[in-house]
């Protein structure tokens, strides 16, 4: 959903944000006419947050289309929202009949991505819909996959979240919320997980034999950015912000370190050292 917003918002909608203008212009170098969004889940089980959906539906720069909705899901709030925003005639502007310049965003629910293949200078995405026996193919310019996409035909396609259970296993974030929730909500869940661990320590249900942080403190100290360093980075980003931006994010790690503590990390910003620091 974040990708949809970045690609489909009008430039003036980014006013006051910290978006990187150079990278934004690279993403939107050629005019985007349509975005197809594929999800394995039904509309009622989709992982995106309702507030994010509302924001996209109300963008004046997009028109909305949907596949995979079922009448049995009419009681779902997402179903009702999407149904209310479907554009009956997306090809033309109803005001004057000219070609619509808005971006066409189509949500495909209950659609499993199967494979990606090359087709001339484009990409061919094969999708299997839950309601169709034969798969569908989409020839597109670019494909962006969410974290977690796995090619089921690959030997490396493994992973079952049901195995993330057991004694002294504290699930947080998406593992505990079935892939749903905003960043703020998942932070609250993470905080609750930390509090649960602390409570078990205090109750004597958990014990630790390892030294923990003290075992690595001296090793990582030369590579650590302290709070003052992060304040230096923050001040620099705020002071160098472009017009209409709240800050200019530093995306280069060596430069970030040089601002955090001038001279301190000068000998440690080789690629190998940076990897160790990360």
C-alpha angles and dihedrals in degrees: 000000000000089000091052090053094049093048099042107035119103113249093248089059089070093062111132094016129114095236114148104247095202094052092041090055090049091052092049098037092127123039111265114223102176141012122197116199117199123197131175093212130080117253090261093053099039114135099227123103119254093231091056091052091050091052093053093045091055096049108118089210096067142062120207133227129169138196128185099042115142129201089233088068096057091112091062114102091221090054091053093047094050093045091053093053101046111127110228094199109022096164098074140033106252090216099063108358095245124136111289111245095197122110115257110228114191120188113206111196125192090022120134117205106227108176146342121223135174117256112185104296093339137067127253116214117195116205131182115211119210091230097048130069096208122057124245126230129215122192108207142167097231138010124206117188126200120238107275098040108140130183102237090205092059121096087223093060099111139130133109118193090203087075089063092087135093144084114339092004111132112192117203141164115018094349089066097036101045092247096305134120142062125273090261092051092049090049088057090050090050091050090051089051092053091048090051091053092048091049091053091049091052091047091052094243091119128047131179125211096177121088093238119192095357089066093063103025096101092042096055098035094092090054099042124106109214127212093268089054092052089049088054090053091047093050092048093050092050094047095049098045118139118240111285091018126105093215143348108241117222108230099176113087099206090050091047091053093047089055094044093056115357111224096000097095097032094113095041104058099090113121093254093050092047090053090052090048092052 
